[in-house]
């Protein structure tokens, strides 16, 4: 099971790396979480340089893809050659987007008719792309989910784990990363935001 997190120059560390950390709490043979970049290295909005773990092409074949956000997302969506590489398809994979990553899904035509979540800065750009923006941290319809606000990345990760490995695995991952003394509160909040958007009944594994 491969989950790719698309991460571009100017990326927001909280979006890509919180999701990466939570998703990697699933300890199962074949479970792989990768940072996917358009180049060998990308620099964050705060100057942190990371190396790509996989390519955009490989990411497009992943079982799930999360589109991270950053300060240069408008440049990303304006780059026709780069956008042409993003052959994403909700018919065969889970798709999630964090904050300005929602703009990428919108420009790819993957949010047509779907409401979405994003951060407050990106909101007008997503609306200009013809997408109804909700005043909430997370929403999902079928295999497409979006989240708004840096710390809402925990909800995207929870949703991906719940869809691919089941609710118990998602709860376990969130329980591990939550602050001591607040673990039950964090798990309850995550599941309250995610559960309404999961298929019912939810199997132990598989989409």
C-alpha positions in Angstrom: 0.0 0.0 0.0 1.6 3.2 -1.1 0.6 6.7 0.1 2.3 9.6 -1.6 2.4 13.2 -0.3 3.0 15.7 -3.1 5.4 18.3 -1.8 6.5 21.3 -3.8 9.0 24.1 -3.4 7.7 26.5 -0.7 5.9 23.7 1.0 4.4 24.0 4.5 6.2 21.7 6.8 3.2 21.1 9.1 1.1 19.9 6.2 3.4 17.4 4.6 5.3 16.2 7.6 2.5 15.8 10.2 0.6 13.7 7.7 3.8 11.7 7.0 4.4 11.1 10.7 0.9 10.0 11.5 0.6 7.8 8.4 3.8 6.0 9.3 2.3 4.9 12.6 0.8 2.0 10.6 3.4 -0.8 10.9 2.4 -3.3 8.3 4.4 -5.1 5.6 4.0 -3.3 2.3 2.7 -0.1 3.9 4.8 2.8 2.5 4.5 6.6 2.8 6.6 8.8 0.5 7.3 12.4 0.0 6.9 13.0 -3.8 8.5 16.0 -5.4 9.0 17.4 -8.8 12.8 17.6 -8.2 15.4 15.7 -6.1 15.2 18.3 -3.4 12.6 21.0 -2.4 12.8 23.9 0.1 10.1 24.7 2.5 8.5 28.1 3.2 10.9 28.3 6.2 14.0 27.2 4.4 14.0 23.5 5.3 15.4 21.4 2.5 14.2 17.8 2.1 15.0 15.1 -0.4 12.2 13.5 -2.5 11.5 9.8 -1.7 9.6 9.2 -4.9 8.8 10.9 -8.2 5.5 12.6 -9.2 5.1 9.8 -11.8 5.3 7.1 -9.2 3.0 9.0 -6.9 0.3 9.1 -9.5 0.2 5.3 -9.4 -0.1 5.3 -5.6 -3.1 3.9 -3.7 -3.6 7.3 -2.0 -2.2 10.7 -2.8 -2.2 13.8 -0.5 -1.5 17.1 -2.1 0.4 19.3 0.3 0.3 23.0 0.5 2.8 25.9 0.4 3.6 29.4 -0.5 4.1 28.7 -4.2 1.0 26.7 -5.1 -0.3 29.4 -7.5 3.0 29.0 -9.4 2.5 25.2 -9.4 -1.0 25.4 -10.9 0.3 27.9 -13.5 3.0 25.5 -14.6 1.2 23.5 -17.4 4.1 21.0 -17.8 4.1 20.3 -14.0 0.3 20.0 -13.8 0.3 17.6 -16.8 2.4 15.2 -14.7 -0.4 14.9 -12.1 -2.5 12.1 -13.5 -4.6 11.6 -10.5 -7.9 9.6 -10.6 -10.3 9.1 -7.8 -11.8 6.1 -9.5 -8.6 4.1 -8.6 -7.0 6.0 -5.7 -7.8 8.0 -2.6 -7.1 11.7 -3.1 -6.6 14.3 -0.3 -5.6 17.9 -0.3 -4.3 20.1 2.4 -5.0 23.9 2.4 -3.6 25.3 -0.9 -3.3 21.7 -2.2 -7.1 22.1 -2.7 -6.4 24.6 -5.4 -4.3 21.9 -7.2 -7.3 19.5 -7.2 -9.6 22.2 -8.3 -7.4 23.2 -11.3 -7.2 19.5 -12.2 -11.0 19.4 -12.4 -11.2 16.9 -9.6 -13.5 18.9 -7.4 -16.2 19.6 -10.0 -19.5 19.6 -8.1 -17.8 18.9 -4.7 -17.6 21.3 -1.8 -14.1 21.6 -0.3 -12.1 22.8 2.6 -9.0 25.0 2.5 -7.1 27.6 4.5 -8.4 31.2 4.7 -5.6 32.6 2.4 -6.4 30.1 -0.4 -10.1 30.3 0.0 -10.7 33.1 -2.6 -8.5 31.4 -5.2 -10.4 28.1 -4.8 -13.7 30.0 -5.0 -12.5 31.6 -8.2 -11.9 28.1 -9.6 -15.6 27.5 -9.1 -15.5 25.4 -5.9 -17.8 26.0 -2.9 -15.5 26.4 0.2 -16.9 25.1 3.5 -16.2 26.7 6.9 -15.0 23.5 8.5 -11.7 21.6 8.8 -12.4 18.5 6.8 -14.8 17.1 4.2 -14.8 14.1 2.0 -17.0 12.8 -0.8 -16.3 9.3 -2.1 -12.5 9.0 -2.6 -11.8 12.8 -2.5 -11.1 14.6 0.8 -9.9 18.1 1.6 -8.7 19.8 4.8 -8.3 23.4 5.8 -5.8 24.7 8.3 -2.3 23.4 9.0 -3.2 21.2 11.9 -6.2 19.7 10.0 -3.5 17.5 8.3 -4.2 15.1 11.2 -7.8 14.6 9.8 -6.5 13.8 6.3 -4.1 11.2 7.7 -6.8 9.7 9.9 -9.2 9.5 6.9 -6.6 7.8 4.8 -5.7 5.2 7.4 -9.4 4.6 8.2 -10.1 4.0 4.5 -7.2 1.8 3.8 -6.7 -0.1 7.1 -9.9 0.5 9.2 -11.1 2.7 12.0 -9.2 1.0 14.7 -5.9 1.5 12.9 -6.7 5.2 12.5 -7.6 5.6 16.2 -4.4 3.8 17.2 -2.3 6.1 15.1 -3.9 9.2 16.5 -3.6 7.9 20.0 0.1 7.4 19.6 0.8 11.0 18.4 -1.6 12.8 20.7 -0.3 14.7 23.7 -0.1 12.8 27.0 -3.1 13.5 29.1 -5.2 14.5 26.1 -5.0 11.3 24.0 -8.7 10.4 24.3 -9.7 14.0 23.5 -7.6 14.0 20.4 -8.8 10.7 19.1 -12.4 11.6 19.8 -12.0 14.9 17.9 -10.3 13.3 14.9 -13.0 10.6 14.6 -15.8 13.2 15.1 -14.5 15.0 12.1 -13.8 12.0 9.9 -16.4 9.4 10.7 -19.3 11.1 9.0 -17.4 10.9 5.7 -16.4 7.2 5.9 -18.3 4.5 3.9 -20.7 2.6 6.1 -20.3 -0.1 7.2 -16.5 0.4 7.5 -14.5 -2.9 6.9 -11.4 -3.8 8.8 -9.3 -3.1 5.7 -9.5 -2.2 2.1 -11.4 0.7 0.5 
